Amino acid sequence: MSNVTTLSRTKDLQFRLEYAALRLVVGAVRALPLETATAISARTWRLLAPIVNPKRHNRALDNLRIAFPEKSDEERHTIAMKHWENLGRVMVETMQIDKIIKQPERIHIENADMFLRYRHKLGSAIGVTLHMGNWELAIWPLTLSGVNPAAVYRSVNNPYVDRYLRYQRKDLYPGGLFGRGKVEGDHDDNQKTARVITDYVRKGGRLGLVCDLYDRTGISVPFFGKPAKTQAIGAMIARRVGARIWMARCLRVGTTSSFRIEVKELRVPRSDNASADVRWVMTAMQEQYEIWIRESPEQWMWSNRRWS
């Protein structure tokens, strides 16, 4: 037996064991009432996350110092700890996302009437959101409208886990999921993904993106007064193919697994200067994100990399 075959079988066994472990954890979580499971996870993340991952905890505090220099260390620490609690709740909700969307009373769209008026004349559309509340649910207005949105997500290297995560989200993203990153045995590079999603939107598709992370190849725009390189693919596609951009934020109601979603249209300029138009869109988008974050800072993911 060749070394390559042996390594391949070893890796496949590792992937299968990881998948089995995930299913055991998911099974245990899904056996509990949702609010009980999220409360336990929130307390666990608050206690352990700063200890287990001090690098990300320190990054959260550093980011908070950039965004809120006027706040005290104690105030910023409080926000950081609440942000860990929110992520703990999101982790459990991720394992029960299919159950959550089958309980429509948990998700309130603040301006639903305004948005639903467009559902028969929506055309090509880009939906953008930020890592706030439970950000995956920000796509719900498009899903509820029956326009079959798709989304871009970061692929998991384990193909069994990746396939399972896709399946769990099939009702949230009926248009499918486009993976970014490497998946063993079934992956596209990011450049190919960009071409595929551009064609998808050009043909009338509706696509969801999260656009609040540092991107070394992105466009540098102001964010809390400091330049931040930001993914521009959504703005570029919308400008190129004539699609609308809808911004959404998903806010958690208190400490429950109930949510409020707010939707705003971000108008896309189409002048003779395409690069200036894209930069204008990205700047306006980050300005709106900053407003939303200031209103509910404890619900944003401060531990993500945002500035270089």
BELFENLIN-V601964 format. One record per backbone hydrogen bond with DSSP energy under -0.5 kcal/mol. CO is the residue of the C=O (numbers start at 1). NH is the residue of the N-H. If there is no record, write none. Layout:
# BELFENLIN-V601964
CO:NH / CO:NH
This chain:
# BELFENLIN-V601964
2:6 / 3:7 / 4:8 / 5:9 / 6:10 / 7:11 / 8:12 / 9:13 / 10:14 / 11:15 / 12:16 / 13:17 / 14:18 / 15:19 / 16:20 / 17:21 / 18:22 / 19:23 / 20:24 / 21:25 / 22:26 / 23:27 / 24:28 / 25:29 / 26:30 / 27:31 / 29:32 / 33:37 / 34:38 / 35:39 / 36:40 / 37:41 / 38:42 / 39:43 / 40:44 / 41:45 / 42:46 / 43:47 / 44:48 / 45:49 / 48:51 / 48:52 / 49:53 / 51:54 / 53:57 / 54:58 / 55:59 / 56:60 / 57:61 / 58:62 / 59:63 / 60:64 / 61:65 / 62:66 / 63:67 / 64:68 / 68:71 / 72:76 / 73:77 / 74:78 / 75:79 / 76:80 / 77:81 / 78:82 / 79:83 / 80:84 / 81:85 / 82:86 / 83:87 / 84:88 / 85:89 / 86:90 / 87:91 / 88:92 / 89:93 / 90:94 / 91:95 / 92:95 / 92:96 / 93:96 / 94:97 / 96:99 / 96:100 / 97:101 / 99:102 / 100:103 / 103:106 / 104:107 / 106:108 / 106:259 / 107:109 / 108:110 / 108:261 / 109:112 / 111:115 / 112:116 / 113:117 / 115:118 / 116:119 / 118:121 / 124:244 / 125:207 / 126:128 / 126:246 / 127:209 / 128:248 / 129:211 / 130:132 / 131:301 / 133:135 / 134:137 / 135:138 / 136:139 / 137:140 / 139:142 / 139:143 / 140:144 / 141:145 / 142:147 / 143:146 / 149:175 / 150:208 / 151:178 / 153:155 / 153:180 / 157:159 / 157:184 / 158:162 / 159:163 / 160:164 / 161:165 / 162:166 / 163:167 / 164:168 / 165:169 / 166:169 / 167:170 / 169:172 / 169:173 / 173:176 / 176:151 / 177:179 / 178:153 / 180:155 / 183:186 / 189:193 / 190:194 / 191:195 / 192:196 / 193:197 / 194:198 / 195:199 / 196:200 / 197:201 / 198:202 / 199:203 / 200:205 / 201:204 / 205:125 / 206:150 / 207:127 / 208:152 / 209:129 / 209:211 / 213:231 / 215:218 / 219:221 / 219:230 / 221:228 / 223:226 / 226:223 / 228:221 / 229:215 / 230:219 / 232:236 / 233:237 / 234:238 / 235:239 / 236:240 / 237:241 / 238:242 / 238:243 / 244:126 / 245:266 / 246:128 / 247:264 / 249:251 / 249:262 / 251:260 / 252:254 / 253:256 / 258:253 / 259:108 / 260:251 / 261:110 / 262:249 / 264:247 / 265:267 / 266:245 / 267:269 / 272:274 / 273:277 / 274:278 / 275:279 / 276:280 / 277:281 / 278:282 / 279:283 / 280:284 / 281:285 / 282:286 / 283:287 / 284:288 / 285:289 / 286:290 / 287:291 / 288:292 / 289:293 / 290:294 / 291:295 / 292:296 / 296:299 / 297:300 / 299:133 / 300:302 / 301:304 / 305:214
